[in-house]
């Protein structure tokens, strides 16, 4: 990666305002992408936590049911 890769999409002769706008758009896009990834990660964690809670509740219910069954 060269030092000028972030300017690859600019036309020759672009001035300060065009460079500033281009870089701002890149930063906004990267920030939005990072935010979307973070939201996706938190959704996955929430789902995993919910599944774990469901499994724990199921196991507890099975243990309670087994405890109520009389031994022969």
C-alpha positions as CSV (number, residue, x, y, z in Angstrom):
1,X,0.0,0.0,0.0
2,X,1.5,3.3,-1.0
3,X,1.1,6.6,0.9
4,X,-1.2,7.9,-1.8
5,X,-3.7,5.1,-2.0
6,X,-6.3,7.0,-0.1
7,X,-6.2,9.6,-2.9
8,X,-6.6,7.2,-5.8
9,X,-10.2,8.1,-6.6
10,X,-9.5,11.8,-6.9
11,X,-9.2,13.4,-10.3
12,X,-5.9,15.0,-11.3
13,X,-5.9,18.7,-10.3
14,X,-8.2,18.3,-7.4
15,X,-7.9,21.2,-5.0
16,X,-7.9,21.3,-1.2
17,X,-11.7,21.4,-0.9
18,X,-12.1,18.3,-3.1
19,X,-9.4,16.4,-1.1
20,X,-11.0,17.4,2.2
21,X,-14.4,16.3,1.0
22,X,-13.1,13.0,-0.4
23,X,-11.3,12.2,2.9
24,X,-14.3,13.2,5.0
25,X,-16.5,10.9,2.9
26,X,-14.0,8.1,3.4
27,X,-13.9,8.6,7.1
28,X,-17.7,8.7,7.3
29,X,-18.0,5.5,5.3
30,X,-15.4,3.7,7.5
31,X,-17.2,4.9,10.7
32,X,-20.5,3.7,9.4
33,X,-19.0,0.3,8.5
34,X,-17.4,0.0,11.9
35,X,-20.7,0.9,13.6
36,X,-22.5,-1.7,11.5
37,X,-20.0,-4.4,12.5
38,X,-20.2,-3.4,16.1
39,X,-24.0,-3.7,16.0
40,X,-23.7,-7.1,14.3
41,X,-21.4,-8.3,17.0
42,X,-23.6,-7.1,19.8
43,X,-26.6,-8.8,18.2
44,X,-24.7,-12.0,18.0
45,X,-23.6,-11.8,21.6
46,X,-27.2,-11.0,22.7
47,X,-28.4,-14.0,20.7
48,X,-25.8,-16.3,22.3
49,X,-26.6,-15.0,25.7
50,X,-30.3,-15.6,25.1
51,X,-29.6,-19.2,23.9
52,X,-27.5,-19.9,27.0
53,X,-30.2,-18.6,29.2
54,X,-32.8,-20.8,27.4
55,X,-30.5,-23.8,27.8
56,X,-30.0,-23.1,31.5
57,X,-33.8,-22.8,32.1
58,X,-34.4,-26.0,30.2
59,X,-31.8,-27.9,32.2
60,X,-33.3,-26.5,35.5
61,X,-36.8,-27.6,34.4
62,X,-35.5,-31.1,33.6
63,X,-33.8,-31.4,37.0
64,X,-37.0,-30.3,38.8
65,X,-39.1,-32.7,36.8
66,X,-36.6,-35.5,37.5
67,X,-36.7,-34.7,41.2
68,X,-40.5,-35.1,41.3
69,X,-40.5,-38.5,39.8
70,X,-40.5,-41.2,42.5
71,X,-37.8,-43.7,42.5
72,X,-39.0,-47.4,42.0
